[in-house]
Amino acid sequence: MPQTSTAPPSSAPLSATELDAWRGMLQVHAKVTAALDAEMQAEHGFPASTYEVLMFLGNAPGHRLRMAEIADRVLLTRSGCTRLVDRLVKLGFVERSSTPEDGRGFFATLTPAGVEKLESARETHYRGVRSQFLAGLSVADQLVLADVWKRALASGD
């Protein structure tokens, strides 16, 4: 396990190594996300963000989440999430319902057609992640990256 170094003051300029690490993560994210988005558009007619909503709903108990939870998970504004879910409702993949305990909140629930679409899109997603990202990494690389991401996320808490 690599040792973390003593960090310079937060206002100090980034070193070449820090810049390489930061820019590399951004560049890989942008490249892989664009490729996954293009594959999802070509094969299913919607962007990767739509797949993400279907995936989160598919993994949720009862295939149902509050709208606020969806917005937080897919990193959309509340209004952006509402527009996306409205499109999924029109396509018949999601149903919206009010929450019984809170008249202001809404749930989104995956429909049977949504479950079917999720399953076909999931195959595209898995194939894309493997070909666009994982194919260039050994199992050891994947383990190291998984650890790095966990530590990076924990350091923000």
C-alpha positions as CSV (number, residue, x, y, z in Angstrom):
1,M,0.0,0.0,0.0
2,P,1.6,3.4,-1.0
3,Q,2.2,5.8,1.8
4,T,0.5,9.1,1.7
5,S,2.8,12.1,1.9
6,T,2.5,15.1,4.0
7,A,0.3,17.4,2.1
8,P,1.4,21.0,1.3
9,P,-0.8,23.8,2.3
10,S,-4.1,23.7,0.5
11,S,-3.5,27.0,-1.2
12,A,-0.1,25.9,-2.6
13,P,0.1,25.3,-6.3
14,L,-0.3,21.7,-7.4
15,S,2.9,19.8,-8.1
16,A,3.5,18.1,-11.5
17,T,2.6,14.8,-9.9
18,E,-0.5,16.2,-8.3
19,L,-1.6,17.7,-11.6
20,D,-0.9,14.5,-13.5
21,A,-3.0,12.5,-11.0
22,W,-5.9,15.1,-11.1
23,R,-5.9,15.7,-14.9
24,G,-5.5,12.0,-15.6
25,M,-8.6,11.2,-13.5
26,L,-10.6,13.9,-15.3
27,Q,-9.4,12.8,-18.8
28,V,-10.1,9.2,-18.2
29,H,-13.5,10.0,-16.8
30,A,-14.4,12.3,-19.7
31,K,-13.2,9.7,-22.3
32,V,-14.9,6.7,-20.8
33,T,-18.1,8.6,-20.1
34,A,-18.3,10.0,-23.6
35,A,-17.8,6.5,-25.0
36,L,-20.4,4.9,-22.7
37,D,-22.8,7.7,-23.6
38,A,-22.3,7.1,-27.3
39,E,-22.8,3.4,-27.0
40,M,-26.0,3.8,-24.9
41,Q,-27.4,6.4,-27.4
42,A,-26.6,4.1,-30.4
43,E,-28.0,1.0,-28.9
44,H,-30.9,2.2,-26.8
45,G,-31.7,5.8,-27.9
46,F,-30.9,7.5,-24.6
47,P,-27.8,8.8,-22.8
48,A,-25.9,7.1,-20.0
49,S,-27.6,9.4,-17.4
50,T,-30.9,7.8,-18.3
51,Y,-29.4,4.3,-17.8
52,E,-28.1,5.4,-14.4
53,V,-31.6,6.4,-13.3
54,L,-32.9,3.0,-14.5
55,M,-30.0,1.2,-12.7
56,F,-30.6,3.0,-9.4
57,L,-34.3,2.2,-9.5
58,G,-33.6,-1.4,-10.5
59,N,-31.3,-1.8,-7.5
60,A,-33.6,-0.1,-5.0
61,P,-36.0,-2.0,-2.8
62,G,-39.3,-2.4,-4.6
63,H,-37.6,-0.7,-7.7
64,R,-38.6,2.6,-6.1
65,L,-36.8,5.8,-4.9
66,R,-37.7,9.3,-3.9
67,M,-37.0,11.8,-6.5
68,A,-34.5,13.6,-4.2
69,E,-32.6,10.4,-3.8
70,I,-32.3,9.9,-7.6
71,A,-31.1,13.5,-8.1
72,D,-28.4,13.0,-5.4
73,R,-27.2,9.7,-6.9
74,V,-27.0,10.9,-10.6
75,L,-25.6,14.3,-9.7
76,L,-28.4,16.2,-11.3
77,T,-30.3,19.2,-10.1
78,R,-33.7,18.5,-8.8
79,S,-35.3,20.1,-11.9
80,G,-32.9,18.1,-14.2
81,C,-33.9,14.9,-12.4
82,T,-37.6,15.8,-12.7
83,R,-37.2,16.4,-16.5
84,L,-35.4,13.1,-17.0
85,V,-37.9,11.1,-14.9
86,D,-40.7,12.8,-16.9
87,R,-39.1,11.5,-20.1
88,L,-39.0,8.0,-18.6
89,V,-42.6,8.3,-17.6
90,K,-43.6,9.2,-21.2
91,L,-41.6,6.2,-22.4
92,G,-43.5,3.9,-20.0
93,F,-40.3,2.9,-18.1
94,V,-41.2,4.7,-14.8
95,E,-44.3,5.7,-12.9
96,R,-44.4,8.6,-10.5
97,S,-46.5,8.6,-7.3
98,S,-46.8,10.9,-4.3
99,T,-45.5,9.7,-1.0
100,P,-48.2,8.8,1.5
101,E,-46.4,10.3,4.5
102,D,-45.4,13.5,2.7
103,G,-47.7,15.1,0.2
104,R,-44.8,17.2,-1.2
105,G,-42.5,14.2,-2.0
106,F,-42.7,11.9,-5.0
107,F,-41.5,8.4,-5.7
108,A,-40.3,7.1,-9.0
109,T,-41.0,3.4,-9.6
110,L,-39.6,1.2,-12.4
111,T,-42.3,-0.4,-14.5
112,P,-42.1,-3.9,-16.0
113,A,-41.2,-2.2,-19.3
114,G,-38.5,-0.3,-17.4
115,V,-37.1,-3.5,-15.9
116,E,-36.9,-5.0,-19.4
117,K,-35.2,-1.9,-20.8
118,L,-32.8,-1.9,-17.9
119,E,-31.7,-5.5,-18.5
120,S,-30.9,-4.9,-22.2
121,A,-29.1,-1.6,-21.4
122,R,-27.2,-3.2,-18.6
123,E,-25.6,-5.6,-21.1
124,T,-24.5,-2.6,-23.1
125,H,-23.1,-0.8,-20.0
126,Y,-21.2,-3.8,-18.7
127,R,-19.7,-4.5,-22.2
128,G,-18.7,-0.8,-22.5
129,V,-17.2,-0.5,-19.0
130,R,-15.1,-3.6,-19.8
131,S,-14.0,-2.5,-23.2
132,Q,-13.5,1.2,-22.5
133,F,-12.0,1.1,-19.1
134,L,-11.2,-2.3,-17.5
135,A,-9.6,-3.9,-20.6
136,G,-6.5,-1.7,-20.1
137,L,-6.1,-2.7,-16.4
138,S,-4.8,-5.8,-14.8
139,V,-6.7,-7.3,-11.8
140,A,-3.9,-5.8,-9.6
141,D,-4.5,-2.4,-11.2
142,Q,-8.3,-2.7,-10.5
143,L,-7.6,-3.5,-6.9
144,V,-5.3,-0.6,-6.5
145,L,-7.8,1.8,-8.1
146,A,-10.7,0.5,-6.0
147,D,-8.6,1.2,-2.9
148,V,-7.6,4.7,-4.2
149,W,-11.2,5.7,-4.9
150,K,-12.3,4.5,-1.5
151,R,-9.6,6.5,0.2
152,A,-10.3,9.5,-1.9
153,L,-14.0,9.4,-1.1
154,A,-13.3,8.8,2.6
155,S,-11.0,11.8,2.8
156,G,-13.8,14.1,1.9
157,D,-15.9,13.1,4.9
